[in-house]
Amino acid sequence: MVGTATSGSGRVKAKDLAAATPATRNRYADLLRVVSIVVVVSGHWLMAVLGYEDGTFTGRNLLEIATWTHILTWIFQVMPIFFIVGGFTNAASWRSASARGVRYADWLRARSARLLGPALVFVVFWTVLPMLAVAVGLPSGMARTGGREVALPIWFLAVYLLTVATAPPLLEAHRRYGVRVLVVLAAAAASVDALRYGLDLGFVGAANYAFVWLGILELGFLWKDGVLTRRRWIPWAMAGTGLAVLAALTTLLDYPVSMIGLSHAERSNTLPPTIALFALAVWQCGAMLVFEGPANRWLERPRVWLAVAVANSMVMTFYLWNMTAAVLAAVLLLPTGIAPQPEPLTAAWWWWRLGWIAACAVCLVPFLVAFRWAERPGAPPSPASEGWVGLAMTLIGVTAASAGMSLVAAAAFPVQGEVLAMPALGVACLALGALLLRVNPLSPLAKSSTPAR
């Protein structure tokens, strides 16, 4: 995340922030992180077709009722860009840490804390709230529906946390073999797809959670090392090749056009990921690198850079709570009749989408104000124990936390009278992982309350 410079009154000055930013920093990576999350959140709000009828909330996905929108996911499914930026920033972070003699376990604990702190606050809130709501009379089915919607964003953190853990060993392979690592990962992903679809061995598809996302992380390493920008034509070639491969896969080999998984589709490009998602990352990586030079020059303007830095300071809060804002907007607007409910896909419905997105944005503001503190730097986790014990506890902690978030994303939050065991197991695994990693989600509050010396 981007650090911020403050004046004596605690207010950030644009010129101070610009002056404090090292000349070697690639500000474009910070901009891409913000833009990708904003696009993802806007897409969530746009795709959520919510309604209220006969005392019941209904929910559909725009992609499932308007198939022509599937091609738009080639532009607006931008999670690969976030992972590319993750590869870029984790490469810089690990190289800097290892040069200072920081152990892998301690580095991973520190990186994990920055992800898990905001996530723990979010999970605790949504573990407690539905149970309290049911206890005071809210129907358990309604509480579970709301909990299922708000839990969706956390899947991303489960995957990303594991890629952070694998970044240092992947970087070592990258140091030795360079771009050949990317080729091997892409070939492995294509082979898994061949087994999955060609031989109907669906269970092998899970391997692509590693091959595809690590391949996308490798794109970030190559960007960091300047390999992808060494020649002006390389980004253009990447964009064109990625699009050509996507077109071939979706027209000739029956891959889904949508780069977002759909609940009623026979195949998915994301759950688990396929070589098509890898091709999407290649085209998007090429496209974003075309604009790197002009964007970095634009970001040298103090006020522009200040806006990006401030946005980065709350980007995870923005992402985690976006569906909470959508649920709140639906509760406030639909049962009361304040919001119209035109037939989906009509002209009136499309116009109302603008109002709906605005309402979600307004409903997100209280959560940003209330929980952005969770992203502030807190005291680092205590060092890992020496030797294999500390390393093992760190890796088990990361695995448990990732598994817990995966379960929460899939099974939602515990609600009495509904599905309880699997969500509770997810929350317990996340808590165990945080305990092993010694992550204190309240640490930013403790640090911010300490007087400056």
Secondary structure, DSSP 8 states (H G I E B T S, - for coil): -------TTS---HHHHHHHS-TT--HHHHHHHHHHHHHHHHHHHHHEEEEEETTEEEEEEHHHH-GGGGGGHHHH--HHHHHHHHHHHHHHHHHHHHHTT--HHHHHHHHHHHHHHHHHHHHHHHHHHHHHHHHTT--HHHHHHHHHHHHGGGHHHHHHHHHHHHHHHHHHHHHHHTTHHHHHHHHHHHHHHIIIIIS--GGGGGGHHHHHHHHHHHHHHHHHTTGGGSSTHHHHHHHHHHHHHHHHHHHHS---S-SS--TT-S--SBTTB-HHHHHHHHHHHHHHHHTHHHHHHHTTSHHHHHHHHHHHTTHHHHHHTHHHHHHHHHHHHTTTT-S----TTSHHHHHHHHHHHHHHHHHHHHHHHHHGGGGS---------SHHHHHHHHHHHHHHHHHHHHHHHHH-S--TTS--HHHHHHHHHHHHHHHHHT--TTHHHHHHTS---
